[in-house]
Amino acid sequence: MDDLLNKRAFLLDIEGVICESIDKEISLPLVEEFISKLQLNNIKIAIVTNISRNPKAVVLNKLQSMNLTIKPNELYTSGSTTTSIIKENYDNPHCFVISEWGLKKDLEDAGIYLSNNDANIVVVGANRNLTYRELNHAMRLVLNGAELICSGTTQYFKGTHNSETGYFLGESAIAQAISHATGKSIRYIGKPYPEIFNQVLSDLNVTADEAVMIGDNLTSDIRGANSLNITSILTTNDNLVNLDSIQDSDKPTYSIKNIEELYKKLF
């Protein structure tokens, strides 16, 4: 681990790394100090998350409420990345969106037209208020030729919603239901897919071997980093992980309990 402070950029996931849940807005031990130390060492920071249920501006406010010195250009959500990719790659996009208000807000703020009936793209984010009617309408649009995009890759996540705390279906589980019904493929935008990582590296002006990704999910954070030869660090958060049983594509370069442990090792 001694070489980590020679890296030029650290990419951090939010839930499971910075905090337990973004809904609680309480950072895990020594996260604030860890980020400050990296910045003092002139190491660039990027927060890279598959969260799309909250708009980027709200996620930023939640991070800043934890006393984290994160700037807007240092935060990459799957929602904001989805918005950028749709604007850059699709002519006259009309989007039907399954999501909580966050993804819709990101799309609307970017000037992307949201539509119910003439959509040529169905965009799926996490939605804890999802109705069968919405799901069925999305299925019909895809059967009629709309492209299916999933903003993020989360199967389920932990959070609090309407006084209920626990695990909730993620955007990938919802998109897979539509894909299964229609036989149409999903375009995923988020970790572990390379588009979000490549955007971060380009914006920070660093190469993959100059970057570190810290995450708690083997199939999104670690696999995504490994696919681009970014140094990967898994936070286990006291969960038992048998690294010997993990396939090479998902095996982290390093494994730690949490940021607190990493902070004490590096500083």
Summary of the structure (lengths in Angstrom):
residues: 267
radius of gyration: 18.3
end to end distance: 11.4
largest distance: 56.5
contacts: 915
relative contact order: 0.16
helix: 42%
strand: 22%
